[in-house]
Amino acid sequence: MSNRLFIISNRLPVSIEETENNGYDIKKSSGGLVSAISSYLKSGGKEAFSEQIWAGFPDCSPEVWQKAHAEANAQSEYDYLPVFINKDDYNLYYNGFSNSLLWPLFHYFPSFAEYNDEDFETYMRVNRSFADAVIPQIRKDDMVWIHDYHVLPLAGMLREKFPDLSIGLFLHIPFPSYELFRTIPKQWQQALLSGMAGADLVGFHTMDYASHFLDCVEQVLKVEHEGQSFLYNGRRVKADAFPISIDVDLFHKAAESPEVRRHKNNYLELKGDKKLIFSVDRLDYTKGVDNRLKGYHKFLLDNPDYIGKVVFVLVIVPSRDEITKYAEQKKAIDEYIGNMNSSLGDIAWQPVLYHYNKIPFDEMVALYGSCDLALITPLRDGMNLVAKEFVATRTDKKGVLILSELAGAARELTDALLINPNDITEIAEAIKTGLEMPVEAQARRMEAMQACVAGYDVNSWATDLTKSLTAVKKNQSGTEVT
Ligand code: GDG
């Protein structure tokens, strides 16, 4: 238990907000990555490490951080290491290269990708700032765990200084096929892949993504892989699948908690004898909300008996709203819902109940628990945790999951009603099938999906990754294939 766990991600799991009179507010983030790592540490992971350090952008200036960091650190299980990035650089690195090139391209939206030299240069410079901030703090027996597409070149930058350091990199989004990856200028392809190959273990949600990565490495870095690993600069690098999951117990327990029950009772009363469809996503064109609405619209037009007898609660959490494509997506959704509600609904009933804001955890779980159908239709999604959370919540074994076959989660949740998110008719038909599915069939499918989610929960994911990294390190004696 001598080594430390060193996590690096774009953002720290805390942010400091300046308030009036020189004060500050410490806000803990509650994203998927933070809850994944926290629940792993709580359930035994902590014993494996002497300390946990988390490096990332704190979303505040060094002056504000200076005032608040002691208190923030005292409240946390992590030692925070802030990486300060100025506003202009952050804009080009985050809104630019990360979210206007890598995000759309890796999600198979090449026409949304913006190839901009200044964005690339800033992305590399910001990654260098990450390296500069963490290098003086790293000890050679630390286990470094880098997360996501914002920091792809970082492993390579750390490797220059620490030839033997244990470095894992996990990508939370898909990795695209070479045919898409090659649309990036060659110098950028090289920088991204050689940076990723600085890790010892590169983790993805599915084997498809891992295979695409290995294929790109072969084409761009001219290094052949043997099985799932390749030799790069004399070091063996492994690519593998680690399908991220959720804290199953948290959702089980939450489903039975008095707060969730209270919200659930309210929703059940509100719903009356109507059917309830539910979805919750960040605002993102990859989530397929337009097609979801079109599919629901078609379902109502094709099955007019359901008019007035079903409500779709659509929750969208604001996200990346400084990027034009996101603002356009918001506008398109608003307009579609406005038109649909006024053409099909009346004062007494609206087909879509739209909420454009984050909802509290208990309310989200109550909606998972009281809906008849969860409608999850991303055009591409690395994994999709909402699908797994819905399944884990349904201790009553009721409810139907409609899931896009283009989400990573579809590889595991094969007992969902799987649909192609570009096929509006298939979505419409699946809604009808789902709403009319006998309870025995619902229970059978739900039990199979619950067994799958419980069989590989978030702790399995984190343990699997850390053990695998340790094994890769052990096997790295030379050219041994792992
Ligand atoms: C990326 C990848 C991959 C959402 N709305 C509310 C809320 N949430 C929580 C959900 C869930 C998380 O946010 C969303 O996770 P997803 O996996 O669905 O999607 P991304 O944000 O796109 O995440 C994705 C993931 O990373 C992990 O690797 O699965 O493919 O794109 O946990 O519960 N939570 C609350 N209120 C909301 O309104 N409380």
Residues whose N, C-alpha, C, O or C-beta is under 5 A from the ligand:
A	BS01	GDG	G32 H172 I244 V280 D281 R282 V317 N357 K358 I359 P360 F361 M364 D381 G382 M383 N384 L385 V386
